[in-house]
Amino acid sequence: MIKKFNKIIIASLALALLSSCSDFLDRNSLVGLSEESFWKSEQDAVMGVNTLYHANREFTNSIVIYGMMDDFTDISYQSFATGLTTGVFPANAGFYLNSWGVFFKGVYRANTALKNIPAIAMSEAVKKRSMGEAKFFRGYFYFKLWDYFGEVPLYDTPINVDESYEPRNTEKEVYEFIVKDMTEAYETLPDTYDASNKGRVTKWAALAMRGKAHLWAKEYAKAAADFKELMDKSDRKLLADFHTLFRVAGNNNSEVIFDVQYIAEQGHGIATDRNYGNARGATTGSQRTRPTPQLVNAFEMEDGTAFNFANYTNAKGQPFNPNSVEDWKDEASVRKLFEKRDPRLQQSIVVPWSTFVGRGGVTYLYKFPVASTDPNAYVPVWTNGSYAWRKFVEMGSVYTLQDNMPQNFPLVRLADVLLMYAEAKNETLGAPDQTVYDAVNAVRGRVKMPNLPSGLSKELMREKIRHERMVELAGEGQRYSDIRRWKIAKDVVDKVWMTDFNGTQIRQRGFPDHYYLWPIPQAERDVNPKLTQNPGWE
């Protein structure tokens, strides 16, 4: 979609009514300015760079909220049928085209800024920062393109129409381009900002993304070195309260490294309360995304042992059968299933016989079977046996704009970095060393989970790290990329049934072999014959 953004700079800026939880993004429209009249002042440079944040938010707010990418995995699912969950999305689906367009829009905006800012007479400090932001976002948008589409054309200038029809560069070339941009951004960006610029990308965000690029490329030693530097030198600290990370009260916390910022204003918030939320929430959500029983059952016991239904009995004293509707009707039996579990379970997910502070500040109890007529009972949208997200669903009634919650959405946080470090370091060794244990145990220790057992083999540690990423980052959109880069997506998703927690089948999932990469959008191939298609999508 580059062809849409190459006539004048405003073609890519006009729709960007700039906003953020911070003061650094204003809401002045740039409509009516031509490229000739723009890029003349420091204010122009800052406004132009601010549109990069808007493009990033555009993807997070698109057809599927970024965190809901987990709906295409084994840990959550879309309540409404979509081709990406069932394995029948065609190559010309609008989702792929829109995502491709947003990312290349961001690339074009970054290239335009990088071309024009050097000639502006302005503060050298702001110029340096702005160039660093543009380098970061160009690298970030290319990382997303590489992650989802694989080989893509590389552009390092704001191209004209006749220059936009280039073939795809190799994945190695794209990876090296990302690393170069993130390296230059790291060397240029500040490590922190004042309050008026809170939310801008820092050098630590660039270092984290360079590490991620190395990890995705299986350059494990380089990835481990980047993550270790961030862990040792940055001011980022794990937030003591896990649940606060996913509430408005946790915005701009000590753990976040890179996020998308929002405010409670029409058109400038995030729709998590609708899509993650429930019928008793302040804004009456739709529960478009729901955690799966597979995810809930994966949360360990508080002593670190695996959860197992075989250790529980029903009202008759018989082994608890999770596929029996009758077994789930006994309150005493069901309560026991969720006692003495990893605290992240009930801090992330609303389970039967737990409470939820919803509309009016009322504490609602999730009775099961659902007591729809009880004014003090929690009522999920789906009443036959549904878990619901607690993550990203604001408590009480402070905020009322359903699609415009002021909840910042984390894209990289320190717990993620610690687990990526553990993964990368473990892959470089014959057996995990103490630094691998320390990184994973730090994440577990934050919620008072016990340390991993000593003496794990490399293979067992790999499984522990993958498990930890699944439960720690659930609902944040990370697992979709994880299971694809680990090449386990087909095993954990394909032909698996989405079910209620009582075993009732809802819909069968699909993950064909070619789903590891998205298709190059057919509309783009129609205008650029040099774009080849990914295997399986022809």
MARROLO-178208 format. One record per residue (C-alpha): residue in one letter; x, y, z. Coordinates in nm, 4 decimals. Layout:
REM residues N
("a"; (X; Y; Z));
...
REM end
This chain:
REM residues 538
("m"; (0.0000; 0.0000; 0.0000));
("i"; (0.3002; 0.2270; -0.0290));
("k"; (0.1534; 0.3732; -0.3449));
("k"; (-0.1052; 0.5514; -0.1294));
("f"; (0.1497; 0.7423; 0.0736));
("n"; (0.4017; 0.8878; -0.1659));
("k"; (0.2597; 1.2092; -0.3222));
("i"; (0.2791; 1.4499; -0.0305));
("i"; (0.3655; 1.4044; 0.3317));
("i"; (0.0119; 1.4895; 0.4405));
("a"; (-0.1196; 1.1882; 0.2504));
("s"; (0.0211; 0.9839; 0.5356));
("l"; (-0.0431; 1.2371; 0.8109));
("a"; (-0.3904; 1.3743; 0.7496));
("l"; (-0.5732; 1.0988; 0.9349));
("a"; (-0.3380; 1.1117; 1.2310));
("l"; (-0.5160; 1.3154; 1.4944));
("l"; (-0.2370; 1.2798; 1.7392));
("s"; (-0.3016; 1.1781; 2.0975));
("s"; (-0.1558; 0.9992; 2.3956));
("c"; (-0.1774; 0.9557; 2.7680));
("s"; (0.1227; 1.1889; 2.7753));
("d"; (0.1418; 1.5560; 2.6787));
("f"; (0.3838; 1.4997; 2.3932));
("l"; (0.1163; 1.4132; 2.1367));
("d"; (-0.1281; 1.6911; 2.0523));
("r"; (-0.4481; 1.6567; 1.8501));
("n"; (-0.3986; 1.9212; 1.5826));
("s"; (-0.4901; 1.8017; 1.2354));
("l"; (-0.2270; 1.8453; 0.9663));
("v"; (-0.4842; 1.8626; 0.6874));
("g"; (-0.4072; 2.1320; 0.4319));
("l"; (-0.0305; 2.1268; 0.4664));
("s"; (0.1762; 2.0203; 0.1683));
("e"; (0.5219; 1.8688; 0.1868));
("e"; (0.6612; 2.1989; 0.0645));
("s"; (0.5136; 2.3891; 0.3597));
("f"; (0.5873; 2.1215; 0.6196));
("w"; (0.9185; 2.0088; 0.7734));
("k"; (1.0277; 2.3683; 0.8320));
("s"; (1.0451; 2.3903; 1.2105));
("e"; (1.1140; 2.1934; 1.5241));
("q"; (0.7412; 2.1717; 1.5819));
("d"; (0.6985; 2.0173; 1.2369));
("a"; (0.9654; 1.7589; 1.3149));
("v"; (0.8044; 1.6628; 1.6445));
("m"; (0.4562; 1.6468; 1.4918));
("g"; (0.5825; 1.4368; 1.2038));
("v"; (0.7516; 1.1888; 1.4371));
("n"; (0.4409; 1.1750; 1.6548));
("t"; (0.2493; 1.0220; 1.3634));
("l"; (0.4675; 0.7123; 1.4031));
("y"; (0.3128; 0.6523; 1.7435));
("h"; (-0.0287; 0.6908; 1.5831));
("a"; (0.0504; 0.4294; 1.3176));
("n"; (0.1590; 0.1877; 1.5881));
("r"; (-0.1655; 0.2480; 1.7741));
("e"; (-0.3598; 0.1972; 1.4516));
("f"; (-0.2504; -0.1655; 1.4323));
("t"; (-0.3152; -0.2224; 1.8009));
("n"; (-0.6682; -0.0900; 1.7477));
("s"; (-0.7336; -0.2633; 1.4160));
("i"; (-0.9609; -0.5561; 1.3283));
("v"; (-0.8099; -0.7625; 1.6068));
("i"; (-0.6646; -0.5820; 1.9045));
("y"; (-0.2963; -0.6702; 1.9319));
("g"; (-0.3380; -0.8690; 2.2527));
("m"; (-0.6123; -1.0668; 2.0873));
("m"; (-0.3573; -1.2181; 1.8511));
("d"; (-0.3526; -1.4829; 2.1246));
("d"; (-0.6988; -1.5822; 1.9989));
("f"; (-0.5199; -1.7584; 1.7141));
("t"; (-0.3355; -1.9802; 1.9634));
("d"; (-0.4262; -2.2432; 2.2197));
("i"; (-0.4677; -2.0051; 2.5163));
("s"; (-0.7619; -1.7881; 2.4075));
("y"; (-1.0200; -1.7764; 2.1349));
("q"; (-1.2561; -1.5480; 1.9480));
("s"; (-1.6163; -1.5835; 2.0542));
("f"; (-1.7146; -1.5123; 1.6947));
("a"; (-1.5904; -1.7304; 1.4100));
("t"; (-1.3007; -1.5873; 1.2098));
("g"; (-1.0874; -1.7450; 0.9403));
("l"; (-0.7666; -1.7121; 1.1392));
("t"; (-0.9131; -1.9308; 1.4159));
("t"; (-1.0620; -2.1925; 1.1873));
("g"; (-0.7885; -2.2030; 0.9250));
("v"; (-0.9890; -2.0831; 0.6255));
("f"; (-0.8785; -1.7207; 0.5772));
("p"; (-0.8145; -1.6537; 0.2043));
("a"; (-0.5082; -1.4682; 0.0793));
("n"; (-0.7240; -1.1683; -0.0126));
("a"; (-0.8665; -1.1238; 0.3387));
("g"; (-0.8836; -0.7607; 0.4427));
("f"; (-0.7055; -0.8336; 0.7718));
("y"; (-0.3781; -0.9097; 0.5940));
("l"; (-0.4095; -0.6141; 0.3590));
("n"; (-0.4906; -0.3705; 0.6387));
("s"; (-0.1989; -0.4891; 0.8529));
("w"; (0.0430; -0.4698; 0.5591));
("g"; (-0.0841; -0.1184; 0.4855));
("v"; (-0.0460; 0.0058; 0.8432));
("f"; (0.3101; -0.1240; 0.8720));
("f"; (0.4226; 0.0213; 0.5397));
("k"; (0.2451; 0.3461; 0.6225));
("g"; (0.4653; 0.3572; 0.9310));
("v"; (0.7754; 0.2796; 0.7252));
("y"; (0.6897; 0.5619; 0.4837));
("r"; (0.6349; 0.8094; 0.7653));
("a"; (0.9646; 0.7115; 0.9278));
("n"; (1.1533; 0.7462; 0.5994));
("t"; (0.9967; 1.0870; 0.5374));
("a"; (1.1041; 1.2064; 0.8812));
("l"; (1.4558; 1.0723; 0.8352));
("k"; (1.4848; 1.2502; 0.5007));
("n"; (1.3578; 1.5910; 0.6157));
("i"; (1.4584; 1.6384; 0.9789));
("p"; (1.8368; 1.6766; 0.9214));
("a"; (1.7861; 2.0008; 0.7264));
("i"; (1.5637; 2.1671; 0.9882));
("a"; (1.7153; 2.4392; 1.2056));
("m"; (1.6186; 2.3175; 1.5495));
("s"; (1.7500; 2.2045; 1.8856));
("e"; (2.0207; 1.9455; 1.8294));
("a"; (1.8942; 1.7443; 2.1246));
("v"; (1.5395; 1.7281; 1.9854));
("k"; (1.6740; 1.6567; 1.6360));
("k"; (1.8833; 1.3687; 1.7668));
("r"; (1.5906; 1.2275; 1.9623));
("s"; (1.3528; 1.2616; 1.6678));
("m"; (1.5918; 1.0817; 1.4340));
("g"; (1.6253; 0.8054; 1.6926));
("e"; (1.2480; 0.7701; 1.7227));
("a"; (1.2135; 0.7466; 1.3453));
("k"; (1.4873; 0.4815; 1.3250));
("f"; (1.3229; 0.2852; 1.6049));
("f"; (0.9802; 0.2833; 1.4470));
("r"; (1.1077; 0.1984; 1.1002));
("g"; (1.2856; -0.0989; 1.2535));
("y"; (0.9809; -0.1884; 1.4608));
("f"; (0.7405; -0.1824; 1.1665));
("y"; (0.9812; -0.3959; 0.9672));
("f"; (1.0041; -0.6369; 1.2607));
("k"; (0.6263; -0.6808; 1.2480));
("l"; (0.6338; -0.7273; 0.8712));
("w"; (0.9140; -0.9843; 0.9054));
("d"; (0.7369; -1.1663; 1.1875));
("y"; (0.4081; -1.2018; 1.0004));
("f"; (0.5012; -1.1974; 0.6306));
("g"; (0.8649; -1.3129; 0.6194));
("e"; (1.0404; -1.1659; 0.3155));
("v"; (0.9288; -0.8107; 0.2351));
("p"; (1.0654; -0.5248; 0.0215));
("l"; (1.3049; -0.2936; 0.2043));
("y"; (1.2701; 0.0819; 0.1559));
("d"; (1.4991; 0.3316; 0.3277));
("t"; (1.3699; 0.6464; 0.1525));
("p"; (1.0180; 0.7915; 0.0997));
("i"; (0.9759; 0.6441; -0.2456));
("n"; (0.7837; 0.7648; -0.5497));
("v"; (0.5211; 0.5523; -0.7247));
("d"; (0.7581; 0.4235; -0.9918));
("e"; (1.0072; 0.3192; -0.7227));
("s"; (0.7594; 0.1253; -0.5100));
("y"; (0.7379; -0.1907; -0.7173));
("e"; (1.0339; -0.3765; -0.5740));
("p"; (1.0758; -0.7497; -0.5110));
("r"; (1.0911; -0.8977; -0.1641));
("n"; (1.4228; -0.8890; 0.0197));
("t"; (1.5396; -1.2043; 0.1916));
("e"; (1.4552; -1.2647; 0.5562));
("k"; (1.8252; -1.2313; 0.6411));
("e"; (1.8382; -0.8902; 0.4750));
("v"; (1.5255; -0.7760; 0.6605));
("y"; (1.6686; -0.8985; 0.9911));
("e"; (1.9961; -0.7146; 0.9313));
("f"; (1.8044; -0.3977; 0.8378));
("i"; (1.6094; -0.4161; 1.1661));
("v"; (1.9270; -0.4693; 1.3677));
("k"; (2.0936; -0.1703; 1.2018));
("d"; (1.7973; 0.0581; 1.2723));
("m"; (1.7681; -0.0570; 1.6329));
("t"; (2.1414; -0.0182; 1.6881));
("e"; (2.1358; 0.3399; 1.5611));
("a"; (1.8220; 0.4121; 1.7646));
("y"; (1.9872; 0.2685; 2.0763));
("e"; (2.2903; 0.4898; 2.0244));
("t"; (2.0723; 0.7979; 1.9714));
("l"; (1.7725; 0.7793; 2.2038));
("p"; (1.7739; 0.8916; 2.5689));
("d"; (1.7261; 0.6392; 2.8470));
("t"; (1.4447; 0.8373; 3.0096));
("y"; (1.2182; 1.1412; 2.9572));
("d"; (1.0584; 1.4157; 3.1613));
("a"; (0.6884; 1.3945; 3.2461));
("s"; (0.5764; 1.5892; 2.9377));
("n"; (0.7368; 1.3316; 2.7074));
("k"; (0.6564; 1.0168; 2.9029));
("g"; (0.5623; 0.7383; 2.6649));
("r"; (0.8234; 0.8116; 2.3996));
("v"; (1.0542; 0.5268; 2.3027));
("t"; (1.3836; 0.5032; 2.4887));
("k"; (1.7175; 0.3420; 2.4150));
("w"; (1.5989; 0.0469; 2.6254));
("a"; (1.3066; -0.0115; 2.3892));
("a"; (1.5529; -0.0168; 2.0991));
("l"; (1.7823; -0.2596; 2.2820));
("a"; (1.4895; -0.4865; 2.3674));
("m"; (1.3719; -0.4912; 2.0051));
("r"; (1.7238; -0.5591; 1.8764));
("g"; (1.7392; -0.8505; 2.1189));
("k"; (1.4036; -0.9762; 1.9932));
("a"; (1.5265; -0.9585; 1.6347));
("h"; (1.8318; -1.1650; 1.7311));
("l"; (1.6125; -1.4145; 1.9167));
("w"; (1.3713; -1.4528; 1.6237));
("a"; (1.6757; -1.5081; 1.3973));
("k"; (1.8102; -1.7703; 1.6421));
("e"; (2.1210; -1.5603; 1.7035));
("y"; (2.0995; -1.6649; 2.0659));
("a"; (2.4294; -1.5323; 2.1981));
("k"; (2.3625; -1.1855; 2.0541));
("a"; (2.0081; -1.1877; 2.1910));
("a"; (2.1225; -1.2905; 2.5385));
("a"; (2.3868; -1.0148; 2.5405));
("d"; (2.1310; -0.7455; 2.4523));
("f"; (1.8796; -0.8619; 2.7108));
("k"; (2.1505; -0.8913; 2.9764));
("e"; (2.2658; -0.5350; 2.9109));
("l"; (1.9110; -0.4075; 2.9486));
("m"; (1.8617; -0.6076; 3.2693));
("d"; (2.1885; -0.4785; 3.4167));
("k"; (2.1922; -0.1164; 3.3024));
("s"; (1.8347; 0.0075; 3.2645));
("d"; (1.6187; 0.1489; 3.5412));
("r"; (1.3370; -0.0986; 3.4652));
("k"; (1.2119; -0.3010; 3.7652));
("l"; (0.9420; -0.5649; 3.8046));
("l"; (0.6256; -0.4108; 3.9459));
("a"; (0.5387; -0.5733; 4.2773));
("d"; (0.1672; -0.6173; 4.2010));
("f"; (0.1093; -0.8252; 3.8881));
("h"; (-0.2554; -0.7287; 3.8391));
("t"; (-0.1788; -0.3546; 3.8494));
("l"; (0.0236; -0.3966; 3.5289));
("f"; (-0.3043; -0.4341; 3.3390));
("r"; (-0.5065; -0.1561; 3.4977));
("v"; (-0.5131; 0.2172; 3.4377));
("a"; (-0.3469; 0.2587; 3.7772));
("g"; (-0.0440; 0.0772; 3.6349));
("n"; (0.0112; 0.3074; 3.3363));
("n"; (0.3756; 0.4120; 3.2897));
("n"; (0.4923; 0.1700; 3.5574));
("s"; (0.8508; 0.0696; 3.6345));
("e"; (0.8272; -0.2507; 3.4295));
("v"; (0.7060; -0.1244; 3.0951));
("i"; (0.9735; -0.0802; 2.8289));
("f"; (0.7569; -0.0085; 2.5250));
("d"; (0.3808; 0.0360; 2.5144));
("v"; (0.0932; 0.1996; 2.3290));
("q"; (-0.0536; 0.4938; 2.5167));
("y"; (-0.4219; 0.5837; 2.5478));
("i"; (-0.6511; 0.8412; 2.7089));
("a"; (-1.0205; 0.8335; 2.8055));
("e"; (-1.1380; 1.0385; 2.5111));
("q"; (-1.3505; 0.9449; 2.2129));
("g"; (-1.1217; 0.8165; 1.9388));
("h"; (-0.8118; 0.8094; 2.1573));
("g"; (-0.8692; 0.5149; 2.3916));
("i"; (-0.8505; 0.1373; 2.3540));
("a"; (-1.1462; -0.1017; 2.3226));
("t"; (-1.0243; -0.3577; 2.5757));
("d"; (-1.3273; -0.3069; 2.8006));
("r"; (-1.5561; -0.4093; 2.5152));
("n"; (-1.3535; -0.6984; 2.3778));
("y"; (-1.2064; -0.8403; 2.6997));
("g"; (-1.4901; -0.7204; 2.9236));
("n"; (-1.8073; -0.8806; 3.0554));
("a"; (-2.1745; -0.8109; 3.1178));
("r"; (-2.1121; -0.6829; 3.4730));
("g"; (-1.8317; -0.4447; 3.3760));
("a"; (-1.8656; -0.0685; 3.3922));
("t"; (-1.9176; -0.0515; 3.0146));
("t"; (-2.0836; -0.3916; 2.9512));
("g"; (-1.8273; -0.5714; 2.7386));
("s"; (-1.8832; -0.8274; 2.4635));
("q"; (-1.6212; -1.0846; 2.5708));
("r"; (-1.5097; -1.1166; 2.2123));
("t"; (-1.1963; -1.2864; 2.3430));
("r"; (-1.2023; -1.5606; 2.6085));
("p"; (-0.9316; -1.7630; 2.7867));
("t"; (-0.9349; -2.1324; 2.7077));
("p"; (-0.9562; -2.4200; 2.9554));
("q"; (-0.6116; -2.5215; 2.8274));
("l"; (-0.4690; -2.1958; 2.9600));
("v"; (-0.6490; -2.2121; 3.2943));
("n"; (-0.5432; -2.5729; 3.3484));
("a"; (-0.1813; -2.4801; 3.2737));
("f"; (-0.1486; -2.2595; 3.5824));
("e"; (0.0432; -2.4571; 3.8424));
("m"; (-0.0370; -2.5213; 4.2053));
("e"; (0.1179; -2.2707; 4.4456));
("d"; (0.3883; -2.5264; 4.5335));
("g"; (0.4980; -2.5470; 4.1695));
("t"; (0.3442; -2.8860; 4.0898));
("a"; (0.1180; -2.9321; 3.7914));
("f"; (-0.2569; -2.8922; 3.8246));
("n"; (-0.4418; -3.2198; 3.7617));
("f"; (-0.8158; -3.2879; 3.7737));
("a"; (-0.7341; -3.6394; 3.8940));
("n"; (-0.6488; -3.4890; 4.2330));
("y"; (-1.0054; -3.3633; 4.2850));
("t"; (-1.3447; -3.5196; 4.3527));
("n"; (-1.7028; -3.4188; 4.2740));
("a"; (-2.0005; -3.3962; 4.5114));
("k"; (-2.0336; -3.7762; 4.5112));
("g"; (-1.6719; -3.8306; 4.6079));
("q"; (-1.5855; -3.9592; 4.2609));
("p"; (-1.2992; -3.8252; 4.0469));
("f"; (-1.3907; -3.4798; 3.9142));
("n"; (-1.4754; -3.5015; 3.5448));
("p"; (-1.4086; -3.1672; 3.3706));
("n"; (-1.6310; -3.2760; 3.0820));
("s"; (-1.9305; -3.3337; 3.3082));
("v"; (-2.1770; -3.0466; 3.3280));
("e"; (-2.3104; -3.1894; 3.6549));
("d"; (-1.9695; -3.1880; 3.8251));
("w"; (-1.9361; -2.8155; 3.7521));
("k"; (-2.2666; -2.7426; 3.9271));
("d"; (-2.1326; -2.8266; 4.2751));
("e"; (-1.9930; -2.5120; 4.4360));
("a"; (-1.7746; -2.6856; 4.6957));
("s"; (-1.6078; -2.9092; 4.4381));
("v"; (-1.5483; -2.6290; 4.1897));
("r"; (-1.4071; -2.3868; 4.4464));
("k"; (-1.1342; -2.6371; 4.5316));
("l"; (-1.0163; -2.6455; 4.1693));
("f"; (-0.8973; -2.2849; 4.1937));
("e"; (-0.7574; -2.2791; 4.5445));
("k"; (-0.3834; -2.2765; 4.6119));
("r"; (-0.2999; -2.2067; 4.2471));
("d"; (-0.0454; -1.9753; 4.0851));
("p"; (-0.1743; -1.6274; 4.1860));
("r"; (-0.1520; -1.5125; 3.8242));
("l"; (-0.4489; -1.7357; 3.7425));
("q"; (-0.7080; -1.5321; 3.9303));
("q"; (-0.5245; -1.2051; 3.8674));
("s"; (-0.5560; -1.2704; 3.4931));
("i"; (-0.8836; -1.4616; 3.4631));
("v"; (-1.2302; -1.4614; 3.6193));
("v"; (-1.3109; -1.8207; 3.7207));
("p"; (-1.6275; -1.9684; 3.8798));
("w"; (-1.6825; -1.8616; 4.2412));
("s"; (-1.4342; -1.5761; 4.2198));
("t"; (-1.5362; -1.2122; 4.2559));
("f"; (-1.5220; -0.9169; 4.0185));
("v"; (-1.5608; -0.5487; 4.1044));
("g"; (-1.7825; -0.4184; 3.8275));
("r"; (-2.0509; -0.1637; 3.7465));
("g"; (-2.1241; 0.0710; 4.0329));
("g"; (-1.8235; -0.0505; 4.2271));
("v"; (-2.0240; -0.3588; 4.3278));
("t"; (-1.8373; -0.6781; 4.4100));
("y"; (-2.0041; -0.9502; 4.2036));
("l"; (-1.9690; -1.3251; 4.2689));
("y"; (-1.9385; -1.5598; 3.9702));
("k"; (-2.1951; -1.8219; 4.0622));
("f"; (-2.2165; -2.1263; 3.8421));
("p"; (-2.4578; -2.2129; 3.6953));
("v"; (-2.4785; -1.8447; 3.6082));
("a"; (-2.7372; -1.6581; 3.8189));
("s"; (-2.8449; -1.4082; 3.5539));
("t"; (-3.1318; -1.2647; 3.7607));
("d"; (-2.9246; -1.2132; 4.0775));
("p"; (-2.8236; -0.8434; 4.0887));
("n"; (-2.5132; -0.9304; 4.2934));
("a"; (-2.3997; -1.2177; 4.0745));
("y"; (-2.1304; -1.1895; 3.8103));
("v"; (-2.2717; -1.2525; 3.4647));
("p"; (-2.0368; -1.3369; 3.1784));
("v"; (-2.1607; -1.2695; 2.8278));
("w"; (-2.1358; -1.6416; 2.7542));
("t"; (-2.3194; -1.8272; 3.0269));
("n"; (-2.2775; -2.1965; 2.9462));
("g"; (-1.9334; -2.2376; 3.1000));
("s"; (-1.7016; -1.9526; 3.0119));
("y"; (-1.3866; -1.8173; 3.1683));
("a"; (-1.3372; -1.4431; 3.1240));
("w"; (-1.0418; -1.2078; 3.1197));
("r"; (-0.9591; -1.0002; 3.4244));
("k"; (-0.6524; -0.8608; 3.2466));
("f"; (-0.7237; -0.5285; 3.0754));
("v"; (-1.0759; -0.5064; 3.2222));
("e"; (-1.0987; -0.2015; 3.4468));
("m"; (-1.2699; -0.2448; 3.7825));
("g"; (-1.5453; -0.0175; 3.9129));
("s"; (-1.7112; 0.2652; 3.7206));
("v"; (-1.4479; 0.5359; 3.6915));
("y"; (-1.4288; 0.5081; 3.3130));
("t"; (-1.7385; 0.4740; 3.0978));
("l"; (-1.6270; 0.5035; 2.7341));
("q"; (-1.6501; 0.1430; 2.6231));
("d"; (-1.4191; 0.1678; 2.3219));
("n"; (-1.1911; 0.4346; 2.4653));
("m"; (-1.0361; 0.3124; 2.7867));
("p"; (-0.7177; 0.4919; 2.9012));
("q"; (-0.5348; 0.1636; 2.9591));
("n"; (-0.1861; 0.1645; 2.8077));
("f"; (-0.1106; -0.1603; 2.6262));
("p"; (0.2328; -0.3160; 2.6950));
("l"; (0.4301; -0.4375; 2.3936));
("v"; (0.7550; -0.5112; 2.5792));
("r"; (0.7945; -0.5280; 2.9557));
("l"; (1.0761; -0.6435; 3.1800));
("a"; (0.9229; -0.9832; 3.2626));
("d"; (0.9124; -1.0544; 2.8889));
("v"; (1.2789; -0.9530; 2.8583));
("l"; (1.3808; -1.1734; 3.1519));
("l"; (1.2139; -1.4738; 2.9928));
("m"; (1.3611; -1.3970; 2.6506));
("y"; (1.7034; -1.3712; 2.8130));
("a"; (1.6515; -1.7093; 2.9813));
("e"; (1.5441; -1.8639; 2.6522));
("a"; (1.8340; -1.7196; 2.4531));
("k"; (2.0957; -1.8019; 2.7178));
("n"; (1.9637; -2.1553; 2.7645));
("e"; (1.9946; -2.2192; 2.3918));
("t"; (2.3631; -2.1223; 2.3977));
("l"; (2.4518; -2.3714; 2.6719));
("g"; (2.4692; -2.7463; 2.7146));
("a"; (2.2740; -2.7084; 3.0375));
("p"; (2.1187; -2.3992; 3.1997));
("d"; (2.3454; -2.1916; 3.4223));
("q"; (2.2459; -1.9899; 3.7267));
("t"; (2.1663; -1.6770; 3.5248));
("v"; (1.8944; -1.8699; 3.3402));
("y"; (1.7434; -1.9851; 3.6693));
("d"; (1.7709; -1.6355; 3.8161));
("a"; (1.5820; -1.4755; 3.5268));
("v"; (1.2920; -1.7212; 3.5348));
("n"; (1.2788; -1.7282; 3.9133));
("a"; (1.2592; -1.3482; 3.9247));
("v"; (0.9390; -1.3599; 3.7215));
("r"; (0.7963; -1.6404; 3.9342));
("g"; (0.9108; -1.4791; 4.2578));
("r"; (0.7181; -1.1604; 4.1857));
("v"; (0.3953; -1.3604; 4.2432));
("k"; (0.5431; -1.5745; 4.5214));
("m"; (0.5726; -1.8869; 4.3067));
("p"; (0.8580; -2.1194; 4.4104));
("n"; (1.1892; -2.1336; 4.2274));
("l"; (1.2348; -2.3863; 3.9511));
("p"; (1.3851; -2.7183; 4.0634));
("s"; (1.7607; -2.7411; 4.0211));
("g"; (1.9304; -2.9816; 3.7833));
("l"; (1.7040; -2.9242; 3.4829));
("s"; (1.8369; -3.0316; 3.1454));
("k"; (1.8478; -2.7858; 2.8578));
("e"; (1.5352; -2.9462; 2.7115));
("l"; (1.3386; -2.9380; 3.0374));
("m"; (1.4404; -2.5772; 3.0992));
("r"; (1.3227; -2.4894; 2.7491));
("e"; (0.9794; -2.6284; 2.8345));
("k"; (0.9729; -2.4431; 3.1680));
("i"; (1.0544; -2.1138; 2.9957));
("r"; (0.7868; -2.1688; 2.7338));
("h"; (0.5346; -2.2501; 3.0045));
("e"; (0.6307; -1.9383; 3.1973));
("r"; (0.5855; -1.7185; 2.8900));
("m"; (0.2411; -1.8705; 2.8316));
("v"; (0.1031; -1.7939; 3.1787));
("e"; (0.2914; -1.4673; 3.2418));
("l"; (0.2088; -1.3034; 2.9074));
("a"; (-0.1383; -1.4510; 2.8489));
("g"; (-0.3711; -1.2114; 2.6699));
("e"; (-0.0893; -0.9785; 2.5687));
("g"; (-0.0528; -1.1088; 2.2137));
("q"; (0.2930; -1.2621; 2.2532));
("r"; (0.2059; -1.6306; 2.2221));
("y"; (0.0947; -1.6075; 1.8602));
("s"; (0.4482; -1.5176; 1.7555));
("d"; (0.6036; -1.7559; 2.0090));
("i"; (0.4309; -2.0718; 1.8864));
("r"; (0.5031; -1.9803; 1.5264));
("r"; (0.8745; -1.9141; 1.5814));
("w"; (0.9007; -2.2320; 1.7927));
("k"; (0.7246; -2.4212; 1.5103));
("i"; (0.4720; -2.5795; 1.7485));
("a"; (0.1630; -2.3879; 1.6336));
("k"; (0.0209; -2.6683; 1.4240));
("d"; (0.0669; -2.9153; 1.7101));
("v"; (-0.1125; -2.7044; 1.9715));
("v"; (-0.3824; -2.5440; 1.7548));
("d"; (-0.4740; -2.7498; 1.4482));
("k"; (-0.7929; -2.9590; 1.4817));
("v"; (-0.8233; -2.8647; 1.8506));
("w"; (-1.1741; -2.7833; 1.9680));
("m"; (-1.2598; -2.4579; 2.1405));
("t"; (-1.4668; -2.5645; 2.4399));
("d"; (-1.6443; -2.4272; 2.7422));
("f"; (-1.4767; -2.5260; 3.0707));
("n"; (-1.7287; -2.8113; 3.1057));
("g"; (-1.6154; -2.9665; 2.7790));
("t"; (-1.8991; -2.8438; 2.5564));
("q"; (-1.7582; -2.8057; 2.2055));
("i"; (-1.7921; -2.4644; 2.0398));
("r"; (-1.5826; -2.4644; 1.7243));
("q"; (-1.2883; -2.6585; 1.5812));
("r"; (-0.9702; -2.4652; 1.5265));
("g"; (-0.7446; -2.4844; 1.2259));
("f"; (-0.3775; -2.4141; 1.1620));
("p"; (-0.2655; -2.5395; 0.8195));
("d"; (0.1057; -2.5743; 0.7463));
("h"; (0.1175; -2.2481; 0.5523));
("y"; (-0.0229; -2.0425; 0.8421));
("y"; (0.3238; -1.9938; 0.9891));
("l"; (0.3465; -1.6928; 0.7559));
("w"; (0.0672; -1.4639; 0.6427));
("p"; (0.0045; -1.4305; 0.2700));
("i"; (0.1359; -1.1353; 0.0752));
("p"; (-0.1942; -0.9472; 0.0209));
("q"; (-0.3344; -1.0214; -0.3219));
("a"; (-0.4204; -0.6554; -0.3805));
("e"; (-0.0516; -0.5691; -0.3367));
("r"; (0.0559; -0.8424; -0.5766));
("d"; (-0.1946; -0.7166; -0.8303));
("v"; (-0.0191; -0.3789; -0.8462));
("n"; (0.3349; -0.5121; -0.7939));
("p"; (0.3975; -0.8272; -1.0010));
("k"; (0.7452; -0.8604; -0.8448));
("l"; (0.5917; -0.9661; -0.5123));
("t"; (0.6015; -1.3431; -0.4904));
("q"; (0.3579; -1.5310; -0.2686));
("n"; (0.4360; -1.7263; 0.0473));
("p"; (0.4162; -2.1067; 0.0142));
("g"; (0.0696; -2.2557; 0.0424));
("w"; (-0.1146; -1.9315; -0.0325));
("e"; (-0.0971; -1.9448; -0.4124));
REM end
